[in-house]
Amino acid sequence: MEKQCVIVLDEWSSAGLAANTAAILGVAMGNKTTGLVGEDVLDASDLLHVGIVRAPVPILKGSRELLRELRDKTTQPEFADLLVIAFTTTAQMHKSYEAYVDHMEKITSRELEYLGLGLYGPVKMVRRLTGSLPLFR
């Protein structure tokens, strides 16, 4: 089954916050998937280049409301085969992972504001959710 990876960012994020959000989602996506990242490659001068993503990863944009709607949709059983990784304002404001975990354990998902989502799964499923979204420029 062919799979696709996309990242959807808050359309009002500054360039720095958008880059940070995309980087964090990309690292998490690479960690949680098999086959998304290719093998290491030796160039003609025998310099090793660590494997990078095998296929393009579109970076799309939407409002925070849209990000919440997408996140809510992905909790439905029909999207069970989809990997969803969220980056929130809660994650962004903490200086350590431990502080983030501690805070997350005290709030509900309804209290979260999404800065970005990473989606990975069957192409048709990903496109159904994100096919109409514009590129983040």
N, C-alpha and C positions, 0 to 999 in steps of 0.2 A: 504494500500500500504506500502510495506516494504521500510524503508529509511536507508540511510547510511551517516555517517559523516567521512570525511577525512581532514587531514591538509597536505598541500604541502609546503615545506620549500626550500629556496634557498640553493642549495647543498654546497655552499662555506661559509655559516654562521658558525661562531665560536659556540662552545657549548653553551656559555652564551647567545648569540644573538638568537640562535635557540630555546633555552628553553624559553626565553622571548617572542619571536614571537609566539610560540605554546601556551603559557599561555594566551597571549592577545587574540589570535584567539579563544581559548577554552572558555574564559569568555564571549566574544561577542557572540559566538555560543549558549552557554547556555542561554544567555539573550534573544536571538531572536527566540528561538525554544520552542515548547511545546512537552513534552514527551521525550526529549533527556536525561534529568536528572531525576533520580529515586527519590523515596520518602526517607525521613529520616528513619533511622533504629536504633532500640534499640538493643544493644547486651545483652547477658545473664546476665550481671551485671548492667543492666539498664543505661549504658552509651550511650548517643545519638551520632550517627554518621550521619552527614549531607549527603543527597543523592549525589551520584556520577553518572557519565554517565552510561547509561543502557547497552551500547554495546561498544566493542573496537573501538578506534579511531586510525586508522593507520596514522602514521606520515611518509610521503613520501618525496622524494627530486627531485629537478629538477633545471635547470639553470634559471637565471632571465629571459632569453628569453622565456623559456618554460612557466614560470609563467605569463608573459605578454600574450603569445598565449592563455593560458588557460583562463585568464581573458577576453580577447577579444572574445573567443568562447562563454563564458557564457553570453554575452550580446545578443546573437542571440535568436530569439523567441522560438526556439525548447528547450531552457534551461530556460524558464520562471518559471518553478516549482522548480528551484534550488536556494537555499540561498547561496550567495557568500559573504564572508567577506575577505577583503584584508588588509594586513599590509604592509606599504610601508616605504621606507627610509625617506620620509617626516614625517610620524608619529613618527618614531624612533628618529629623531633628535630634536624634540621639547620637552621641559620640562613641558609644560602645554597643556591641551586639547584646551584651548582658542587659544593659539599660533598655534596649529595644524589646527584648523578650519580656522583661519585667513589666513594662508598660502594656504590651500586647495582652498579657494575661489578665489585665484589669479592665479592658475595654471590649466592647462588642464590635462586630464587623460593620454595623450600621454607623458607628462613630468614625470610621476610617475615611480619609480623603485620598483618592488614588492619583499618583503622579504618573504612573505608567503601568502597563500590563505587557507581559510577554506571553504569547500564545504559540503552542507547538502541537501539531496533530495532523489528522487527515486533511488534505488540501481542501476538499469540499466544505468541511466543517469550519476551517479557518476563514475561507473566503465568504462563507455565509455570514459570519460575524463581522468581517472587516472589509469586504469587497468594495463597499461604497465610500470608504474613508480616504481622504486625501493624504498625500505624502507630507511629512514634517519637513519644512524647508527653512 
